[in-house]
Amino acid sequence: FYFDATEALPDNPLPIDQVTPVGCRYDSQIVVFGSEMQEKIMALNYFLVGSGAIGCEMLKNWALMGLAAGDAGHVHITDMDSIEKSNLSRQFLFRPSDIGKMKAKAATAKAQEMNPAMKITVYEARVGSETESLFNDDFFEALDGVTNALDNIEARLYMDSRCLFYQKPLLESGTLGTKGNTQMVVPHLTENYGATRDPPEKSIPVCTLKNFPNQIEHTLQWARDMFEGIFKQTMEDTNSYLSSADFAETLKQQQSTKLDTLKNVKKTLVDDRAISFDECIAWTRLNFEVDYNNKIRQLLHNFPEDQVTSTGQPFWSGSKRAPVPLVFDASDPLHLAYIKAGANLRASNYGIKGTWDDAYFLAFLPNVVVPDFTPKDGVKIKTPEEEAKEKAEKEKNGGGGGGGGGGDEELMDVDAQCEEILSQLPTPASLAGFQLSPVDFDKDIDEHMEFVTAASNLRARNYKIPEADMHRSRLIAGKIIPAIATTTALVTGLVCLELYKIVQAKPVEAYKNGFVNLAIPVFAFSEPQPPATTLAKITKDGAPFEWKWSAWDRLDVKLGDITLKQLIDHMQDEFGLELTMLSHGVSILYSFFQNKKKTKARMPMSMRQLVTEVTGKEVPPEQKYLIFEVMCSTDEEEEVDVPCLRLFLNAE
């Protein structure tokens, strides 16, 4: 295997005084890149988004490189997450004593131990529209670049949009087990991260989860959903009923789920309200009967084992496995584990002290009265084929669904049932001070995983699917892809090589996007794609001009907080374009088909005033720019595609 990065070296040989060691910790870097380059690295201002596996490794590299170790340099790092036990195997700056601490703070402390000269500011905020007052114009304009160490597409796309807007380089990378990738985003030289998209992850069909699982991943997702529903969501809905004066009004916004919500609230406060730990055990035992016996018997009643389809094929074939009802047996360790974990979680919801003593459970369980169950006729259960057909029809009809005949009647029936349930609930005043404690699932809390693992394996036993122990269940339920230190180190090393090129302002052919897979092994590198361009025929300096613009470009108007009329006139005078529509976010501020009276009233308004008037939101006084999407046409009434317009609120 041979790998070099000669394109990262200075383009011309450096004078001897530039590459002479000076007796400092950065000498090995100085002899390669020169002392001037070292000073530039030390003066960099960078934003590191995330301090997980990649973030930790990146901070370590930066500490060794001396990034932000000079007087003018600075690193800003943000991560809203705290350290969990499962992080320790892949986020190497953290130790067992750091569990519970905020990741960004702990990582910063370790990096500054390695290089005390590093200047780092720590934030504990997620990046998004809600934190734009924190990460504002002044913040981004002071940066030299951004490095992502993120684990989700949404945040990556948001940071990409910020870098596009503020014209900042973005160093993007990610790992997935033995696989890793890097992407360099350089203003005006390369396409941005969001220019190409990966296909979305496939979700598991609902009917597969509910009635036809065939993999342990299906049963674990089902168990996770159950945990979320009964130990968290139902408790939060009940607390909302107890504390909200307009709970009935809130329900009207949840037309499709309000009946289920109310039924669950009634069960929690009336039918199944727990007063003692014994009642929590009984509740869990009855749930076992419903989920692992009654529902399975109902399914087999609807679709007997010998059933055939309309084509004569066995119904239970291929990925559909005929299930087997489970008969409760307290001496079975899995059955008992489910009861113990479920009862203790239920007890924590109600603030009741629980126990994990086997003897206590074994003594009480024979006293639980389990009602008899007989499968019913007329219960509708969707097959995967029916669900796929229904989904296709919805997509064909635009995703909507007009209710057929009887829709209004059904809606009235739902409303009537809701009213009846509300009348049966105790008033919040009669339960003054009573609150439930919802449980947030945490894959690193063993008591939570005890329940999810047991619930999943019982369902796997129903469907003859190989069971998974708690360790494997934790990885799947927590959606953990085991991170490998060598992959993380390799990927961050590749990113730092690209950082050297950015500091030297190298041409596009010097940059490399990388894809590696250490398991095969494969190491592939490619030159980043240039940004796609659009041709706009406009006027510039009074003469016709063919402008090829990309996602990095925008129309800058540096006239201050001008009026709408002045903006329309400026577009005509400066670019030879007639403004036909102007919008800000989702709000249309002006259009050629707009009501003439409304247009006349808006023409003399300043743009700040107009945005406030139409959107109903004040423009923060510290905001430097307003961004507008524009539609334009020429004097010949030909539409012209142009980028967004950026209005400088303070004239230059």
N, C-alpha and C positions, 0 to 999 in steps of 0.2 A: 504494500500500500504506500502510495506517495501522495503527499498533499503539500502545496505551498500557497502562500498568499502574497506573492511578490507584487501584485497590483496595489497592495496597501502601502508599499514603500514610497518614499519621496520620489517624484518624477526625475529629479536631477541629483547627482552626487552633492552631498553637503560639504561645506568647508570644514576643515579639521577642527577648528575651535568649537563648531556646533556639536560634534560627536565625541568630544573628549570627556571622559568621566570626571565628575566634579566631587566625588566622594559622598553622594547622597543615596537614599534608598531607591531612586528612580534611574540609577546609572545604566542598567541593562536596557531600559527603554530609550534613554538619551542616545546611546551609541547606535541605535537603529534609526530613530526618528529625528534626533536632534534636540537641542535644549529649547529652541523657540517653540517647537511642537509641544514639548513638555509643559511649557508655560501656558500654552493655549488650553491643554487638557486640564491643567489645574485651575484655569479661570472659567471653565464651562459651567453653565447653569442648566441642569437637567431635571426633568420630572419623571420619577419612577412610579408607575401605577401598578401597585401590587407588591407584596413582600412575602410571597409563598416560596415554592421551590425555585422558580426562575429568579424571583426578586432577591432572595437570599444570595444566590450564586452571583447575580449581577452586582450587588452591593460589595461582595467580597472582591470581585474583579476590579471594581472602581476604586476600592480602597488601595489595592495593590498598584493600580495605574496612577493614583494620585488625582483622580478626577474630583474637582471641587475642593482641592486641598490648598488652593491659593487664596489670596485676599479677596479676589472678585468672584470666586467660584461658589456654587451652592447646589445642593441636591434637595429636591422636594420629594417626599415619599408619602404615599397614602395607601392605607389598607384598613377597612372597617372591621376586619375579622380578628378574632382572638385565637390563641394557640391551643390546639387540641392534641390529645395523646397521639392520634394517628398521623399528625404532621411530623413527628420527630424523625421518622424513618426517611423522610425525603426533603425536609427543610432544615439544612444542616447547621444553621446558625442557632437553632433552638435546642434547649436542654430540658430534661424533666422538670427542673425548677421553674421553667418559663411557662408551664401549662396554665392557662387562664389569663396570661398577659396579652396585651395587644401586639399583634405581629410586627407592625411598623416600628413601634418603640423598642421592642426586644431586638429586632434586626439592626436598628440604628445603633443601639448600645454596643453590639458585637462589632459592627463595622468600624465604629470610632475607637474601639480597643485596638483594632488592627492598624488604623491610621488616625491618630488623634487630631490631625490637621483638617480632616474632612468636615465640611460645614453642612449639616443636614437639618432640615425642618420636617417635623413629623405631623401628619394629619390623620385623622381617623374617620374620614368621610368617603362615601362612594362617589365616583365620578358620574355625573348625570345632570340633567337640566335643573334639578332641585339644589345643586351646589354651585351654580354659575355665579352666585354672589361671592362665593369663597374663591373659586378658581375663575377669576374674572379677566377682563381685558388686560389690566396691568400685570396680572400674574402670568398670563401666556406670552405677552409681548416681551417680558424679561427673560424668557427661556431661550436656550440655544437648541433644544430638542426635547423629545419625549421618548421614553422607552416603556413599552407595555410588558407587564408580567402578569397577564390576566388569564382567567380560566373560563370566560364566557364571551360569546359572540356579541351580545348587546353592548357590553362595555367597550369592546374593541372597536365596534362601529362608531360609538359615540366619540371615543378619543380620536379616531380617524377623521371625523367631521370637524373636531376642534383643530386638529393639525392642518387640515385643508384650509380652514377659515383664517388661522393665524400664520399660515405659511411656514410651518415648522417641520423638520425631519421627524419621522416616526420609525423607531426600531421595533419591529414586531417579531415575536417568536412564540413557539408553543411546543409542548411535548405530549406524547401519548404512549406510555410504556417505553418501548425501545425506539419509537419513532419520534422524529423532531423536525421542525421546519423553521426557517427564518425568512422574513420578508423586509426589504428595505424600501421605505417610502421617503423620497427626496423631492422637495418642492420643484415643480416644473420639469424635473428630469424623469420621474417614474410615475406609473399609475398609483392611485391611492389604494389602501387596503380594501375599501368597500366597492372598488370597481369590479371585483370578481367575488362571487359567493359560492360557498360550499352548499350542496343540497341539504335541506333540513333533516334532522334525525327522524327516523320512522318511529311513530308512537304505536303502542300496543292497542289494537282495537278493544273497545269496551267489552264487547261480548266475549272476547277471548279471556279477558281478565275475570269476568263474572262467571262464565259457565264452561269455557273450553280451553283451559290452560294446557300447555304441553311442554313448558320449560320452567326451570326453577326461577328464572327471571320474572316470569308471569306471576308465580305465586308470591314472590317477594314484593312485587309492585302492589299486588292485591293486599298483602299484609300491611304495607306502608300506608296505603290509602285507608285501610280500616283504622289503623292507629291514629292517623290524622283526623278522621271523621269522628270517632267516638271519644277520644281523650283530649282533643284540642278544639276542633271546629264546633261541635255540639256544646261544649262548655263555654266557648266564647259567645255563641248565639244566646245561650241562656243568660250569661252575664249582661249581654246587651239588652235583653228583655227586662232584667232586674234594674238596670241603671238608666235606660233610655225612656224618656217620656213619650217619644213618638215612634216606638218600635213598630207599631202597625203601619205607619207611613213608610218606614224603611223597607218593610216587607213588600210593599207595592212595587218597589224597584227590582224585586227578585221574583217576577211572576212565575218563572218555571220551577223555582225551588222553594217557594214560600210554604207550601203545604208540608213538605218533608221537614223543613226547618222547625215549623210549629209542632209537628208530631214529636220531633226529637226533644224540643224544649219541654213538652208535656211529660214525656218519659222521664226526663232528668229531674223535674220538679215534683211530679205527682206519682206516676206509675212505678218508676224504678228508683225513686230517691233513696239513697243509702243513708242509714243512721248508724249502722254498726259494720264492723269488718266482715261479720258473717254474711250480711246482705251483699257485700261486694263479692264474696266467694260464690254465693248462690247466683248472682247476676252473671258472673263469668261462666259458671257451669251451664246455665241456660243458653248463653250465647254459643257455647261449644255445640250444644244439641242442634240449634238452629242452623249454624254455618256448616257443620261437618256431617250432619245426619239428615235433618229435615229437608234442607234445600237440595241436597244430592238426591234424596228419594223423590222429590218433586220433579227434578230434572229427568230422572229415569222413568218417571210416570209419563212425562211429555214425550220423551224419546227413549223407548225401551231398547235394550241391548240388541234385539234382533230387528230393529226398524231398518227399512230400506228407503232410499230417496225415490223421487219420481222417475229417475233413470234406472232404477233397479240396483243401484250400488248400496252397500251397507252404509247407514248413516254414520255409525261410529267407525270411521276408517281414516287413513291419512293422519293428519295432525290432531284430529278429534279422538280423544281417549274416553272410553266409557268409564265413569267414576264408580267408586265403591263407597257406600255410607260407612262412617266410622261409629263403632259402638264404644261409648265412654268406658274407660278402664283406669281407675285411679292408680293401679299398680304399674301402668305404663309410664315411664319417665317423661315421655314427650307430652302426654295428656296432662300430667301433673304440672309440668313446667309451664304450660299454657295457662292453667288455672292460677298458679302462684303469681305469675307475672301480670296477668290481666286483673286479678283481684287487688294487687298492690297499686297498680296504676289507677284503678277506679277509686281506691281509698285515698290516694293523693289528690284526686280531683275534689273530693269532699272534705279534705283535711282530717281524715280518720287515720289513726295509727295502724299500720299493718304488721305482718310477720311473714317470714320465709320458712318457718318451721314445718317440715313435712308432716310431722305427727299431728299438728293442729289441723291441717287440711284433710288428712286421711280420716281423722275422727269426725270432722263436720260433714264432708261430702255425701256420705250415705243418707244424711237427713234432708238433702235437697229434693223437693218434689218436682219431677220433670213431667210436664203435660204430655199426653199421647198426641201423636201426629198422624194425620191421614192425608196423603196427597190429594189435591183438588183438581177437578177438571176446569178447563177454560183459562188456565194461567198461561199468559203469553211469554214465551222465551225466544229471543231472537237468536238465529244461527249466524255464523260469520258471513255466510253467503247473503243472508237477508240484510245484514248491516251494511255490507259492501254495496249492495244494490241501492239501498236507501241513501247512502252517502253519495253515490254517483248521481242519483236523481236530484238530490239537493244541489249538487255542484252544477248540474245541467240547468237547473232553474234559478241559478244565481245565488245559491246558498240559502235562499229564503224558504219559506214554506207556508203557503197559504193554508190555513186550516180548512178542512173540508166542511161539509154539512155537520152541524152539531157542535162546531168549535166553540161558539158563544155559550151554548148550553153547558159544555164541559167546563168552560171558564167560570160560569156562574156557580157550578157545583163546587169547584175548588174554592171560590170565595166564600160560599156558604159553609163549607167544612172548616175553613180557616176561622170564620166568625165563631163557629161552635167550639172549636178548640180554645180560642182566646177566652171565651166565656167560662171555660172549665179550669183555666189556670189561676193559681193564687195571685192576688194583686201584689205588685212589687212592694207596696207599703206594708203588707202583712209579713213580708220577709225582709224587712229593713235590716241592713247590715250583712245579710247572707250573700256570699259570693263564692263561686267555684274557682278552682285553680286549674286552668288549662295546662296541658303538658306539651311542650315543644319537643318533637322528636330530635334526638341527638345520637348519631351512630356511635359516639364514643362513650355513651352511658350504658353500661352492661344491662341494667334493668330494662331499658327500652329495647335493646337488642334481644333480650330473653324473650320478650313478647313477640316481636316481629319474626324471630327465627322459629319459635314454636308454632305461631299461626301459619307461617309459610310452609313449614314441613308437614303440618297436619293436612294442609290442602294438597301438598305434593303427594302425601300418602293416599288421599282420596283418588288422585288421578294417576297413581303408579309412576310418579316422576321421581328420579333419584333425589334424595334429600341433601341439604347443605348444612355444614356445621356453622357455628356462630361467626367464626373468622371469615369464611367465604361469604356468608350472608351479609356481614358488615360491609365487605368490599362492594357487593352488588347493590345493596340497599342504599349505601352512601354514595353510589356512583363513583367509587374510587378506582381510578386507573393507577395501579402501582407505579409510582414515579421511580425512575432509576437514576441514581446520582450521576452515572457516566453520561447519560443522555442529556441531563440538565446542564452538566459542565460543558459538554461539547457544544450545545446550542448557544449558551451564553458566551462561550469563547468565540464562536462565529459572529455573534452580534457585535462583540467588542472589536473584532477585526474591521467590521463595517464602520464602526464609530471612528476608527483612525482615519478612514477614507473621508468621512463627512467633515472632520476637523480640517482636512487638507483640501476640501471642496473639489474632489475628484470628478472627472466626467462620468456619465452614466455607464460606459462600458467597463469601468473599474469595479462597479458594485456587483454583488453576487447574492441571489436568493438561494437558500440551501434546503435540501430535503435529505434526511438521513434515516436509515433503519439499521440499527446495530445488530439486529437478529439475523439479517440475511448474509452479509452486510451490504448496504447500498449507500453510496455517498454521491449525490447528484447536485450540481450547481448550474444556475442559469442566470443570464443577464436580466435584470428587471425590465418589464415591458414599459415603453414610454406611454404617457397619458394619451387617451383617445382625444381627438380634436374635432371641433365643429366649426364649419365655415360660416362667418357672418359678414355680409356686405354692408358696411357702414360708412360714415363720413368721418375723417380724421384730419384735423387742421384744414378743414374746408375742402378737402379732396377725397374722391372715392378711395376706400381702403378695404382690402379683404383680410379680415381678422380670423385667424385660426386659434380659437380659444379652447382651453381644457378645463377640467374640474378645479384646477389651481387658480383660474382667473376669476375676476369679478369686475364690475363697473364701479370704479371709485368716484364718488362725488364729494369734493372737499369744500363745500360752500356753507357748512354749518347747518343750523336748524331752520332750513328754508321752508317756504310754504309749498303746498301741493302744486299750485300754479307755477311757481318758480321751477320746481323739479320737472314738470312736463315741458316747460319752455327750454330748460337746460338740455334735456334729452334730444329735443329737436335741433337746437342750435349747435350742440357739441358733437352729436353722433348722427344727425340726420334721421332720427327715429321718432315715430309717433307712438307715444305710450298708449296702449289700448287696455291694459289691465295692470293693476299694482296690488300686490297682496303682502301681508306680513303674517307669517305662520299660516294659520288656517283662515285668517280674516281678510276679506277683499276690501281694500280701501278705496279703490277707484276702478271703474270699468266703463267702456264706451257705451254699454247698454244700460248703465245705471240711471235711476230716476234723476231727471234734470234738476229738480229742486234740491235733492240731496247733493248732487255734484256741485251746484252753485254754492251751497252752504260750506262744503269742504274745501273748496279752492283756496280761500284765504287762510286756512288753518296751517299752523306749523306742523311739520311731520311728527314731532314728539306729541303734540296736542292731538293730532289725528289718530295716531296709534292708540293713545289713551282712551280717546272717545269711542273708537270702534271695538277695541278688544276689552275695554273695561278694566285694564291693568295699567297702573302707573309705570312709566319708564324710569328706572332707578336713576337718580341724579348723577351717579358716578359712571353710568354707561357711556361709552365713547362713540358707539356706532349703532345704527339701525340697519337691519338687513331686510331687503325686499326682493320678492320674486316678481319679475316683470315680463309682460308680453308686449312686443313691439311690432310695428310694421313700417315699411318705407312709404314714400310719397306715392309709389305705384301700387300701394295696398298689398304688397307682398309681406307675408309674415317673416320675421327675422328671429332666429333663436339666439338669445344672448344669455350670459351667465347672470347670477344674482347681482343686485345692486347694493353697494355698501355706502351708506350716507354717514359721513363724519359729522357728529353733532356739534363739534367745535371747529369753526373754520380755521384753515391753516394759512 
